Amino acid sequence: MAASMTHLLRAFADDIALRRAHALRRLLLSFTALKLAAFVAVAALVGLALTQMAPGALDPGGASLRGDLLTSAFDALFILQIADFAAGTSAIGPMSYGQASRAFARMLTNAVAARDARLTRGLPAPVTGAAASASAIADESRAFGPLAHPMRALALNNAVYLVAALGSATVAALGVIIALSAVRVSASSSPRATLAHWLVTLFFPLCLVALGAGGCVAALVTRRYARLERQPFSVRLDASGVTFTRAGDGARPRRLSWREARGFARLAFTDELGRLHEVFALSGPDQDYLWEALYADHQPGPHPEDDAERVAAQRLTEAVIERAGLPLLDLTPTLNAVLAASRGASSYPLAGLLARARKLARQRGDGELVRAIAQREERSGWLLGRFAGRLGGGLGRLSPRQQEDTLRLARDLLPYYPTPAQIASGSGGWRFAGGYVLSEFALQALVVAVAVAAVALASLQAPL
């Protein structure tokens, strides 16, 4: 359950998630631009080397130099393309379930905003013994902190990202060493090495350098946002709204006015260490604001007053209820029901709910539900909508009761599927993701075509 909740918490549209998504898009666009420039450079160098190559030229091993050149050029293109394809589609495209997770998180916040009694349960405000009078609440500016992001205890340790960056730097260094060794050998060879010999020798190590450098940059960029998730933050409430300020974030406050607050939700789960995470989500039009109270002893009763983050979370929750006038609605029963209905069937229990429901509805001949789900999923891009079905998992492992619960939950949540406007403002990149994935598939096809052409050209040039 904790793994599913980790993905869900990062799918809410809080400031860290949105900034991480923007950074990843910029990073992927930079990688793609560099890859395309490399494609052009490789093609130009190969073309130049072919014009300078003597007929029947051989490599040091006695094989056709032309064939070696074309093979090494294809290997370079293939390595760069497959690496960029894997990085991009796993981060934003149909090879991951990030898009479906964001849609599921938005469905939950929409249900809370609508105060749907089928999916939410009303809760009383936490009792902290620090409540103020109604007039004081209306007039005072109050500060709360330190507070913790829900991913503070779940995010990967800094060392993991540093090890990944170090490993990538090692790959780049290995490429440099291989390239220098190859240059030394080629420079002292007899007869003198031609451009074709240099290209055959250097294509592979230069690919290693490019992959290592890209991996190092990606590890350091993602580390920045994991570090922000572990930073404490403070909150200030006043008569008109609430301001969130995170330590170590360059004093970038986030502001939500009370009149724009849509809903206030609570969800709880237990991690592998037995700690109870009580997460609170205050939702605005385009962004969510998350904090948590962590209970190490797993019991929701009285707790020591010196646990500053937990006490601050409870007091902030109470103050938000008073000032925003929003009820605190519990989503935990809905999440538990979705997890129970998919147990044993899927690695994507939350994000794959609609995919499982669509498959079940198709098996039962419920065309109306199939069309309703397909239409809503295609709002996130027709390509991603088509790939959403892969999240369904093994429906044969579901009991009749689980199948009925899956269809019921899908029908209850489907009216709250994010609108195109919410998709555009919340994720900021669903159309981009569809276009990016299409371009990557097109480049994959281009690489295959280049491979076929290289083989055909090499065979035509081979001596009979």
C-alpha positions in Angstrom: 0.0 0.0 0.0 2.8 2.4 0.8 4.2 2.2 -2.7 0.8 3.0 -4.2 0.4 5.9 -1.8 3.8 7.2 -2.6 2.9 7.5 -6.3 -0.5 9.0 -5.4 1.0 11.7 -3.2 3.4 12.7 -5.9 0.5 12.9 -8.3 -1.2 15.6 -6.4 -0.7 19.1 -8.0 1.4 20.5 -5.2 4.1 23.0 -6.0 7.0 20.4 -5.9 5.2 18.0 -8.2 4.4 20.8 -10.7 7.9 22.2 -10.7 9.4 18.7 -11.0 7.2 18.0 -14.1 8.2 21.3 -15.6 11.9 20.6 -15.0 11.6 17.1 -16.5 10.0 18.5 -19.6 12.7 21.0 -20.0 15.3 18.3 -19.4 13.8 16.0 -21.9 13.5 18.7 -24.6 17.2 19.5 -24.0 18.1 15.8 -24.4 16.0 15.5 -27.5 17.6 18.6 -29.1 21.1 17.4 -28.3 20.2 13.9 -29.7 18.9 15.4 -33.0 22.0 17.6 -33.3 24.0 14.4 -32.8 22.0 12.6 -35.5 22.8 15.4 -37.9 26.5 15.4 -37.0 26.8 11.7 -37.3 25.1 11.7 -40.7 27.3 14.5 -41.9 30.5 12.9 -40.7 29.6 9.5 -42.2 28.7 11.2 -45.5 32.1 13.0 -45.5 34.0 9.8 -44.6 32.3 7.9 -47.4 33.3 10.4 -50.0 37.0 10.2 -48.8 37.1 6.5 -48.5 39.1 4.5 -51.1 37.2 1.7 -52.8 37.6 -1.6 -51.1 39.2 0.0 -48.0 39.7 -2.4 -45.1 39.7 -2.0 -41.3 42.7 -3.3 -39.3 41.0 -6.6 -39.0 40.7 -7.0 -42.7 36.9 -6.5 -42.9 35.2 -3.8 -45.0 35.8 -0.4 -43.6 32.6 0.9 -45.2 30.5 -1.8 -43.4 32.2 -1.0 -40.1 31.5 2.7 -40.5 27.8 2.2 -41.3 27.5 -0.3 -38.4 29.1 1.9 -35.9 27.1 4.9 -37.0 23.9 2.9 -36.6 25.0 1.7 -33.2 25.6 5.4 -32.1 22.1 6.4 -33.4 20.4 3.5 -31.8 22.1 3.9 -28.4 21.2 7.6 -28.2 17.6 7.1 -29.4 16.8 4.1 -27.2 18.2 5.9 -24.1 16.2 9.1 -24.8 13.1 7.1 -25.7 13.3 5.1 -22.4 14.0 8.2 -20.3 11.2 10.2 -21.9 8.4 7.6 -22.1 9.1 6.3 -18.6 8.8 9.8 -17.1 5.9 11.3 -19.0 4.5 8.8 -21.6 2.6 5.6 -21.8 5.4 3.5 -20.4 4.6 4.9 -17.0 1.3 5.4 -15.1 2.1 8.9 -14.0 -0.6 10.4 -16.2 -3.3 8.0 -14.9 -2.1 8.7 -11.3 -2.5 12.4 -11.8 -6.0 11.9 -13.2 -6.9 9.7 -10.2 -5.6 12.3 -7.7 -7.6 15.0 -9.5 -10.7 12.8 -9.4 -10.3 12.6 -5.6 -10.0 16.3 -5.1 -13.0 17.0 -7.4 -15.1 14.5 -5.3 -14.0 16.4 -2.2 -14.9 19.7 -3.7 -18.4 18.3 -4.6 -18.7 16.8 -1.1 -19.8 13.5 -2.5 -21.1 11.4 0.4 -20.5 8.1 -1.5 -16.7 8.8 -1.7 -16.0 10.9 1.3 -16.7 10.9 5.0 -17.0 13.9 7.2 -14.5 14.3 10.1 -14.4 16.6 13.1 -11.5 19.0 13.4 -8.5 17.7 15.5 -8.7 18.8 19.1 -5.4 20.5 20.1 -6.6 22.6 23.0 -5.4 25.7 21.1 -8.6 26.9 19.5 -9.1 30.6 19.4 -12.3 32.6 19.7 -14.3 33.2 16.6 -13.5 36.9 16.6 -9.8 36.3 17.1 -9.8 33.7 14.2 -11.4 36.3 11.9 -8.9 39.0 12.7 -5.6 37.5 13.7 -2.7 36.5 11.5 -1.4 33.2 12.9 1.8 31.2 12.0 2.2 27.4 12.2 5.4 25.4 11.9 7.5 23.5 11.4 5.3 21.4 9.1 6.3 18.3 7.1 5.5 17.4 3.5 3.9 13.9 3.2 6.9 12.6 1.2 9.4 13.7 3.9 9.6 10.2 5.4 9.0 8.4 2.1 11.3 10.1 -0.4 14.6 8.4 -1.3 17.6 9.3 0.7 20.0 11.9 -0.7 22.7 9.2 -1.0 20.6 7.3 -3.6 20.7 10.2 -6.0 24.3 10.9 -5.3 25.2 7.3 -6.1 23.2 7.5 -9.3 25.0 10.7 -10.3 28.4 9.1 -9.4 27.5 6.0 -11.4 26.6 8.1 -14.4 29.8 10.2 -14.0 31.7 6.9 -14.0 30.1 5.9 -17.3 31.1 9.2 -18.8 34.7 8.9 -17.4 34.9 5.4 -18.9 33.9 6.8 -22.3 36.6 9.4 -22.0 39.2 6.8 -21.1 38.2 4.6 -24.0 38.2 7.5 -26.4 41.7 8.7 -25.3 43.1 5.2 -25.6 41.6 4.8 -29.1 43.0 8.2 -30.1 46.5 7.2 -28.9 46.4 3.9 -30.8 45.0 5.4 -34.0 47.5 8.2 -34.0 50.4 5.8 -33.9 49.0 3.4 -36.4 50.4 2.7 -39.9 49.2 3.4 -42.4 47.7 6.8 -41.2 44.2 6.6 -39.9 41.5 8.2 -42.0 38.3 10.0 -40.9 36.4 6.7 -41.3 38.9 4.9 -38.9 38.5 7.8 -36.4 34.7 7.6 -36.5 34.6 3.8 -36.1 36.9 4.2 -33.1 35.2 7.1 -31.4 31.4 6.7 -31.9 30.9 4.2 -29.1 33.0 6.0 -26.4 31.4 9.3 -27.2 28.0 7.7 -26.8 29.1 6.6 -23.3 30.1 10.2 -22.5 26.8 11.5 -23.6 24.8 8.9 -21.7 26.9 9.4 -18.5 26.5 13.2 -18.7 22.8 13.0 -19.2 22.3 10.5 -16.4 24.3 12.7 -14.0 22.2 15.8 -14.9 19.0 13.9 -14.5 20.0 12.5 -11.1 21.0 15.9 -9.8 17.8 17.5 -11.1 15.5 14.9 -9.5 17.6 15.1 -6.3 16.7 18.8 -5.9 13.0 18.0 -5.7 13.4 15.1 -3.4 15.4 17.4 -1.1 12.6 19.9 -1.2 10.2 17.2 -0.1 12.3 16.7 3.0 12.5 20.4 3.9 10.2 21.7 6.7 7.9 24.6 5.9 5.8 27.1 7.7 2.3 28.5 7.1 0.8 31.9 7.9 -3.0 32.3 8.0 -4.8 35.7 7.9 -8.3 36.9 7.2 -8.0 36.6 3.4 -6.0 33.4 2.8 -3.0 31.2 3.7 0.7 31.4 2.7 3.1 28.5 2.6 6.8 29.1 2.8 9.3 26.2 2.5 12.8 26.3 4.0 15.6 26.2 1.5 13.4 27.2 -1.4 14.7 30.7 -2.0 11.8 32.3 -0.2 9.2 31.4 -2.8 5.9 31.6 -0.9 2.7 30.1 -2.2 -0.6 31.8 -1.6 -4.2 30.5 -1.6 -7.1 32.9 -0.8 -10.0 31.4 1.2 -12.5 32.2 -1.6 -10.5 30.0 -4.0 -10.3 27.0 -1.7 -12.3 24.2 -3.2 -12.0 21.3 -0.7 -10.1 20.0 2.3 -9.4 16.3 2.4 -7.7 13.8 4.7 -6.2 10.4 3.9 -4.4 8.0 6.0 -2.2 4.9 5.5 0.4 2.9 7.2 3.9 2.4 5.7 6.2 -0.7 5.9 7.7 0.5 9.2 4.3 0.6 10.9 4.0 4.4 11.0 0.6 6.0 10.5 0.7 8.9 7.9 -2.2 11.3 8.3 -2.1 13.5 5.2 -4.1 16.7 4.7 -4.8 18.2 1.3 -6.2 21.7 0.8 -7.1 22.2 -2.8 -7.3 25.4 -4.9 -8.3 25.8 -8.5 -4.9 24.7 -10.0 -2.8 23.6 -7.1 -2.9 21.4 -4.0 -1.3 22.1 -0.6 -0.2 19.1 1.4 1.0 18.5 4.9 1.0 15.5 7.3 1.0 14.3 10.8 3.2 11.3 11.3 2.4 8.8 14.2 5.3 6.6 14.9 3.3 4.4 17.4 0.5 3.8 14.9 -2.1 5.1 17.4 -4.3 8.1 16.8 -4.7 9.0 20.4 -2.9 11.6 22.6 0.7 12.3 21.6 3.7 14.1 23.3 3.5 17.8 23.0 7.2 18.0 22.0 6.4 16.4 18.6 6.4 19.8 16.9 5.5 18.8 13.4 2.6 16.6 14.3 1.2 19.2 16.7 1.7 22.0 14.1 -0.2 19.9 11.5 -3.1 19.3 13.8 -3.3 23.0 14.8 -3.1 24.1 11.2 -5.9 21.7 10.2 -8.1 23.1 12.9 -7.4 26.6 11.9 -8.1 25.9 8.2 -11.4 24.4 9.0 -12.4 27.5 11.0 -11.1 30.1 8.6 -11.9 28.5 5.2 -15.3 27.2 6.3 -14.6 23.9 4.6 -15.5 20.5 6.1 -12.7 18.0 6.6 -13.6 15.0 4.4 -11.9 11.6 4.7 -10.8 9.8 1.5 -9.3 6.9 3.3 -12.3 4.5 2.9 -12.4 5.1 -0.9 -8.7 4.5 -1.2 -8.9 1.3 0.9 -11.8 0.1 -1.2 -9.9 0.7 -4.4 -6.9 -1.2 -3.1 -9.0 -4.0 -1.8 -10.9 -4.3 -5.1 -7.6 -4.7 -7.0 -5.6 -6.9 -4.6 -3.6 -9.4 -6.5 -4.7 -8.2 -9.9 -2.5 -5.3 -10.7 0.8 -3.5 -10.0 -1.2 -0.2 -10.5 -4.0 -0.5 -7.9 -5.0 3.1 -7.8 -4.0 4.5 -11.2 -5.4 1.4 -13.0 -8.9 1.6 -11.6 -10.5 2.9 -14.8 -8.5 0.5 -17.0 -9.7 -2.5 -14.9 -13.3 -1.2 -15.0 -13.2 -0.7 -18.8 -11.9 -4.3 -19.3 -14.6 -5.7 -17.0 -17.3 -3.6 -18.7 -16.2 -4.8 -22.1 -16.3 -8.5 -20.9 -19.8 -7.9 -19.6 -21.0 -6.1 -22.7 -21.5 -2.8 -20.9 -20.8 -0.6 -23.9 -22.1 2.6 -22.2 -19.5 2.4 -19.4 -16.7 1.4 -21.9 -17.5 4.5 -24.0 -17.7 6.8 -21.0 -14.3 5.7 -19.7 -12.7 5.9 -23.1 -14.0 9.4 -23.8 -12.7 10.7 -20.6 -9.3 9.1 -20.8 -8.8 10.4 -24.3 -9.1 13.9 -22.9 -5.5 13.4 -21.8 -4.5 12.7 -25.4 -5.7 10.0 -27.7 -2.3 8.1 -27.6 -2.1 8.1 -23.9 -5.8 7.1 -23.7 -5.0 4.0 -25.9 -2.2 3.0 -23.7 -4.2 3.4 -20.5 -5.6 -0.2 -20.9 -2.2 -1.7 -20.1 -2.7 -0.7 -16.4 -5.6 -3.1 -16.0 -3.7 -6.1 -14.8 -4.9 -9.7 -14.5 -8.7 -9.5 -14.1 -8.9 -13.3 -13.7 -7.5 -12.9 -10.2 -10.4 -10.7 -9.0 -13.2 -12.3 -7.1 -16.8 -11.6 -8.2 -17.1 -9.2 -5.2 -13.9 -7.4 -6.3 -15.2 -7.1 -9.8 -18.4 -5.5 -8.6 -16.6 -3.1 -6.3 -14.3 -2.1 -9.2 -17.2 -1.2 -11.4 -19.0 0.6 -8.6 -16.0 2.7 -7.7 -15.3 3.5 -11.3 -18.9 4.7 -11.8 -18.8 6.8 -8.6 -15.4 8.4 -9.6 -16.0 8.9 -13.3 -18.1 12.0 -13.0 -15.1 13.7 -11.3 -12.6 12.9 -14.1 -10.5 16.1 -14.7 -11.8 18.4 -17.3 -9.5 19.5 -20.2 -9.0 22.8 -18.4 -7.9 21.0 -15.2 -5.7 18.7 -17.2 -4.0 21.7 -18.9 -3.5 23.7 -15.6 -2.8 20.8 -13.2 -0.4 18.7 -15.2 0.8 21.4 -17.6 2.0 18.8 -20.0 -0.5 16.2 -21.2 -0.6 17.5 -24.8 3.1 17.9 -24.7 3.4 14.3 -23.5 1.3 13.0 -26.4 3.3 14.9 -29.0 6.6 13.9 -27.3 5.7 10.2 -27.4 4.5 10.4 -31.0 7.8 12.0 -32.0 9.8 9.4 -30.1 8.0 6.6 -31.9 8.6 8.4 -35.2 12.3 8.6 -34.4 12.4 4.9 -33.4 11.0 4.1 -36.9 13.6 6.4 -38.5 16.4 4.5 -36.7 15.0 1.2 -37.9 14.9 2.6 -41.4 18.5 3.8 -41.1 19.5 0.3 -39.9 17.8 -1.4 -42.9 19.4 1.1 -45.3 22.8 0.6 -43.7 22.6 -3.2 -44.0 21.4 -3.0 -47.6 24.1 -0.5 -48.6 26.8 -2.7 -46.9 25.5 -5.8 -48.7 25.5 -4.0 -52.1 29.1 -2.8 -51.5 30.3 -6.2 -50.4 32.5 -8.0 -53.0 30.8 -10.8 -54.9 
